[in-house]
């Protein structure tokens, strides 16, 4: 058998993501990039062929058979089937672009080909747009964002590109300082917990001769077991406007970006992290939406978000595959007070940082990938019933990037949802701005713009309160209520 015909087993965790696909929730990561100026279509093709296809995985398709899933090279690979030139109808404005991206997010990729596509839109009023779709089985969002940035340069003059894709990739890995600065591990120390089982196998002899080491391993195992029991015993999330029976159509929307400098300054004033502040702002947007729809949530109403947590070492950030866990974060959507929302999110994020939920979730996905597909759906439904949304925050490079010599103005991406989850919330920082997007099930939230248009308003509420509340009263929910009424 030639290398071209060779089958490569798909990693167990990646197999789980491949098998999660269902008509109501397609396992695609969808992204939008707006450029400052037009790129000739042939130049875009050359860039993708030389850089994107330097990762040979993108010439392979995923095949799931009775004996497991595997990668196989697409003998009939044709780049024009994956990089398409399209035009928006009508005014070609943001509404038309959102409709186009929504249709793509609702349409499955062709399983007879490698599961990725680029759509190049040249007539958008805001500038040329590249819409990308890729199946989650190829990699997680953190890896894919970095791989996409492999298409770009940090100056308008592209680096000399070797024609040999393998050689170019070696150059990229050797010159990856931009991407190293981009990534902040979402949690310190999770990688050590992730490799607990491997260490147990590799160091069994040492454990037998070292009581202290054996005790440490027992403690680690006990902690993982407690997190597993806790995750599986969580009650199902309540039915709200955001959770219910799913349809087969998705809607996407995105907001005007926030200046990252403002977000950082406000987070310092409020004594929380940037991530805490952004999540609290998102929670406020969900609260306002419910109120507008006449569903005034009780002050104790909460919904859970599954939050991806990076588990890969920084030096492996550009490797394909899924290397992340999931944690359940309770969002206080019933809390009207913006300051108290920040405090609650901050406290809950701190609690998650001391646990091992992400490692347990990673292990569960690997176990599901090893098991028969018939058992995966009920197991995934069990886990997805415990959450209402997926929420992810990816830090991007804070300097402008250039694709084929043209500046990348802004970007957004949307994460897939699994099982019965019908909403995804994405936050991405790039070049001094924070971008916020939502994808929803059309049957549950037909107009997600009604959520994202509140993002700036909720942020401004916190900014206003931080300016009005005396310095000696940094945590005064009562005063916040009074100021909001005024």
VENLIN-V665060 format. One line per field, one symbol per residue. ss: DSSP state (2 for helix, 1 for strand, 0 for the rest). burial: I if it has 9 or more other C-alpha atoms within 8 Angstrom, else O. Layout:
BEGIN
ss: ???
burial: ???
END
This chain:
BEGIN
ss: 000000011002222222200100100111111110000022222222220222022221111110011111100000222011110000000222222222222000000000011111100000001111111000102222222220011000000000002222222222002222220000000222220222222202222220222222222222222222222220000000000000000111110001122222222222000222222222222222222200000000001111111100022200001001111111100000022222222222222220002222222222222200222222222222000011111110000001100111111111000000001111111100111111111000000022220022222222222222000000002222222220
burial: OOOOOIOOOIOIIIIIIIOIIOOOIIIIIIIIIIIIOIIOOOIIIOIIIIIIIIIOOIIIIIOOOOOOIIIIIIOOOOOOOIIIIOOIOOOIIIOIIIIIIIIOIIOOOOOOIIIIIIIIIIIIOOIIIIIIIIIIIIIIIIIIOIIIOIIIIOIIOIOOOOOOIOIIIOOIOOOOOOIIOIIOIOIOOIIOIIOIOOOIOOOOOOIOOOOOIIOOIOOIOOIIOOIIOOOOOOOOIOOOOIIIOIOIIIIIIIIOOIIIOOIIOIIIOOOIIIOIIIIIIIIIIIIIIIIOOOOOIOOOIIIIIIIIIIIIOOOOIIOIIIIIIIIIIIIIIIIIIIIIIIIIIIOIIOOIOOOIIIIIIIOOIIIIIOOOIOIIIOOIIOIIIIIIIIIIOOIIIIOIIIIIIIIIIOIIIIIIIIIIIIIIIIIIIIIIIIIIIIIIIIIIIIOIIOIIIIIIOIIOIIIOIIOOIOOOOOOIIOOIIOOOOO
END
